[in-house]
Amino acid sequence: MYYINWQRDITIEEIKGQKVVVKRNKSTKDFHEYLLILAYTLVSVLMVHPSSPPLAGKMMLKNEGYETRRSLLQLGIPTPRLISISDNIIVEEYVEGGNLYRVLSDGGLDSLAFQAGTLTGKLHKAGYVFIDNKSQNYLVTSDNLIVRTDLAFIQKQDSIFSRSMDIGSFLASIIDFERFQYDMIEKAFFDGYRSEMKRLPYLYIILRNILAVGFTSNQSAMFRNIARISAHL
């Protein structure tokens, strides 16, 4: 139910009779984060929207902590309950439904994508961004509600580029779905976002296409969707 994470090894374990998710840092974590920060900065410059890069190191660990989760909850953005956190290991409650990508790929409710759009809009309204907003970073509860996990890259930013990155990364993560499914999910996500923010940041289309190459597992469906959508712009 949980996907492979490029920062951490993720396992489902049992502690004191409770099923939990244990996230252990990979040895390559720092290198991968450096590459992401470099790529983020370079793309923002090439698009003539230079944006300050995500903060690394201790700030990323702080973002995963109790204080950030309390602040997000106050904004109406729930997260898995944090059980413990250290420099190398994060332990969270186990969310039964798995990640949003898998639920949507199995024909999950469009309302889940609407919720993801709403949570993204709520964060943007507060002047923050997720940066890494792919559908795999949302978990679905047994009550068909979603919670946001993998909080490391959250930043206080309000630039067009950073907000577009949030929209683009979510859409890029589901662009390998079949046409009718992608269209429904995109519309639901946009409707949710617009319930909080009136306008979509306009760079999301370009960023979606750039990010799609690294996110997709079905390249033929990805290229069909990109070509079809671009033809209607």
Secondary structure, 3 states (H helix, E strand, C coil): CCCCCCCEEEEEEEECCEEEEEEEECCCHHHHHHHHHHHHHHHHHHCCCCCCCCCCCHHHHHHCCHHHHHHHHHCCCCCCCEEEECCCEEEEECCCCCEHHHHHHCCCCHHHHHHHHHHHHHHHHCCCECCCCCHHHEEECCCCCEEECCCCCCECCCCHHHHHHHHHHHHHHCCCCCHHHHHHHHHHHHHHHHCCCCCCCCCHHHHHHHHHHHHCCCHHHHHHHHHHHHHCC
